[in-house]
Amino acid sequence: MRTVRQVLSGFLLLSVLAVLVGLGTWQLQRLAWKEGLLAEIESRRHEPPLTVEAVARMVTERKPVDYRAMTATGTFQHDKERRFLATYDGRPGFYIYTPLTLADGYILFVNRGFVPDERKDPFSRHEGQVAGSVTIHGLAREKLGGKPSALVPDNDPARNIFYWKDLDTMAASVGLDQAKILPFFLDAGPEPVPGGLPIGGVTQIDLPNNHLQYALTWYGLALALLVVCLLSWLRRRRLRGL
């Protein structure tokens, strides 16, 4: 019976150790993947800017376009801007998403940047409602396939408050032709606009990278378990020697 208990205890110990080491190794693999992704994003941001046509072609070919430098030229439809709830430098407010009509008639939603809550009314920042043809430099952003989390509130198009970037609803809520909407966004760069609002260059590249910390935690638990088992074994030997 004692031998059976020892075998079972040894098997359980090895199983737990294998799980802990496996989790630590998996986190190291995730670390390598995350660092590669961050390096790729950094490279995309500093490549020569793509045209709208090039980005649209990549989307059609299912190639990643997120954070790729791009430019677009067209005319803003300021009366159809949509507001995405956000904060900037600790201030509550909105990112302003405005449809940009291109020369070929297609429409690209542009995140022009941040405005504080008290300046959400376009009439309070009329200088920034630039007219005529403009060229916007910034980063392409992919269209979301759906609400990112059940914890995110539903969008409220009637009040022009969006909690997640629902491109289809943004377009439909202002009566735009869905067939003309390009299936991606453009985040405008930091170039200032007349009147200072919206504040561009607000793209957040927020990819948590705590995998090394997690790996060290799992490996540390495995080492602690080994130490505890070794001390217990030494204690039993000492007691048997008394």
N, C-alpha and C positions, 0 to 999 in steps of 0.2 A: 504493500500500500504506500509506503514511504517513497519507494522508487517511482511509482506512478505519479505521485504528487510532484516529485522533483522534475519528472519529464514534462508534465503539464505546465508547471511553473516556468521551466526553461523555454517551452514552446510559446507560452504567452509573452514572456520577456522578449524573445526574438521577434515575435509578431509586432509588438508595440514598437520596438526599435526600428524594424523595417518600415513601419508606417511613418514614424517621425523622420527618419533619414529620407524616405521617399518624398515627403512633403517639402523638406528642405531643398532637395535636388530639383523638385518641380518649380519651386520659387526662384531658384537660380536660372532655370530655363526661361521662366517668365521675365526675369531681369534682363537676360540677353535679348529677348524679343522686344521688350519695352524700350531698351536703349537703342535698338535698331530702328524702331518706329519713330522715336524722337529725332534720331539723326536724319531719317528720311524726310520728316516734316520740315526740319531746319533746312535741308537741301532744297525742298520744293519752294520754300519761301524766298530763296535767294537765286532761283533760276531765272532766266529771262522770262518776262511776263508772256503768258499765252493770250491769244485772242479769244473772244467769245466763241467763235466757230470751233476753235481747237478744243476748248473745254467741253463744248456740246458734243463733239465727236468722241471725246474720251468717255463721257457719260454714256453715250450710246453703246460704246464698246465695253462698258462695265469696268473701266479703268479708274483707279482712285484719283479724285481731283481735290480732295480736301486740303486746304492751305496752300494750293498752288498759286503762285503770283499770276495775276491776269489784269487785263485792262478792258474797258468797255466804253463805247461812245454812244450817246443817245440823249433823249430829252426826258426829264423827270415829269411824272404826273403827281405833283405835290398834293393835289386834292384827294388822292387815293392812298396816302401814306398809312401804314399800319404800325402800331406801337407794341413793342415787346418789353415786358416788365424786366427791369435790370437795375443794377447798382454800378456806380463808377466812383472810385476814390472814396468809398463810404457813403456816397449820396444816392438816395433813391430816385428813380426816374425811369426812362425808357430808351431802348434802342429804336431808332426810326427806320423802318423798312419802307422804301419808296420804289414803286415800279418805274423802271427806266425803259422807255420805248426806243428800240434800236432802228436803224435806217431801213431794215428789211421788215419792220412791223412786229418783230418778236419782242417780248417783254421780259426783262431781267429784274428781279427784286434785289435792291441794293440796301444793305445795312449801312446807312449813312453815318451812324454813330449815336452817341448818347446825348440826351437832353434831360435836365433835372425835372422833377415832377411839376414844379411851378411854371415851367416853360414848355409843357407838352402841347399847349395850344399853338398851332402854327402861326397864328396872328401875332403871338408874342415874340416870334423869331423870324419875321418876314424877310429880313435881310438874307437869311440862309436859304430861302426858297429860290435858288438860282434858276433863271429862265434860259431857254435856248439850249443849243447843243453843248454838252459837257463831256469830258473824258475822265473816267474814274479809274484810278489805280488801286489795287487792293489784292485780296486773297479770295479764291473760290472756296465756297463751302457747300458741302453736299446736302441734298434734300433729305430730311428725316423720313423714315418709313412709317413712323407712328409715334405716339406719345412715348417719351423715353422712360417713364416710370408711372406706376399707378398713383404714386404720391404727388405727381405734378397735377395741379388743378386743370380743369377743362378750360379751353380758350373761351373768351367772351367777345365774339366779333361785334355784337351790337354796341358794346361800350368801347370797342377798339382797344381791348386789352388781351394780349397774347402771352401765355405762360410757356409755350413751346412753339418752335418754328414750323407751323403747319402751313406749308406753302399753298396747298390747294385751297384751304379755307381763307387764307389771306387774299388770294386772287378772287375767289368767288364772292367774298363779302363786299367787294367794291365793284362787282359786275364786270370783271375782266374776262376776256375770252380764254378759256382754259387751254385751247389748242395753241395759243400764242405764247403761253408761259414757258419759259426755259426751266428745266428741272434741276436748278441749282441756284445758289445765292452768290452775291459778291459782297464781301465785307470791305468797305472803303478804307483806304489808308489814312494816315494822320495829316494829310494836307489840310490846312485850315480853310474854312469857308467864310464868306462875308458874315459878319456879326458873331462869328465864333461858335455858332451852333448849327447843326449837331457837331459834337466832338468826334472826329474819326479816329481810326486806329485802335479800336476797342476789342479786336479779336483776342479771345482768351485761349491759349493753348495749355489747358489744364489736364494733364494726364498724370495722375498719381503714380509715383514710382517708389513704392516702399518694399519692393520684393527682396532686396538684400536684408532689410531689417527682419522681414518675416522668415527668410531662410536661416538667419542667425538664431532666431527664436526657436525654430524647430530643431536645428542642430544642437542648440544649447539644452533643450529638453532631453534630447537623446543622450547627451553627455551626462546630464544630471542623473538620468535614470541609471546609466552605467555605474556612476560613482556610488549611488545609493545601493545598488546590487552588490558592488564590490565590498563596500563597508559592511553590509549585512553578512556576506559570506565570510569575511575576516572575523567578524564578531562570533559567528557560529563556530568557526574553527578554534577560536580562543576559548570559548566556553567548553567545547569538547575536550580541550587539552587540560582543563582544570581537574 
